[in-house]
Amino acid sequence: MHGYWYNSFDNMMNFGYENSWWFMIYDGLKLLVIIGAVIFIAKMLMNRSNNDHASNSNRAINILKERYAREEISEEEYRDKLNKLRE
């Protein structure tokens, strides 16, 4: 059964890699690296936006503490605004 049809069928079953099965493994590893990189970048971007939100909240709390220390606002107003910022 060797000949043209056998070689064509063999090529088709090996996805065109002509008996080089390690190319398929290499392609699979490349795909895993690409997927991993996409997931890593997505997590970094999500973490970055969460940190921005947290730093803005901390900045607002620090300003509120400074205003309370300078007696620009009352204790009741300070606690009310602090609770709203922490929500």
C-alpha angles and dihedrals in degrees: 000000000000119000139072098329094046093051092047092050091046090050091049093051091050091048092246096306095118100228093319099123092167089070088063090052090048091051090049091052091049089053092050091050092050093048090047091051092050091050091047093051092046091052092048092052092047092048090049093055091048091052091051090054092048093049091050090051092049091049091053091049091050091051090049091051090050092051091050091048090052088049092240090133133033124249091252092052090046093053092044093052092042091055091049092051093050093053 
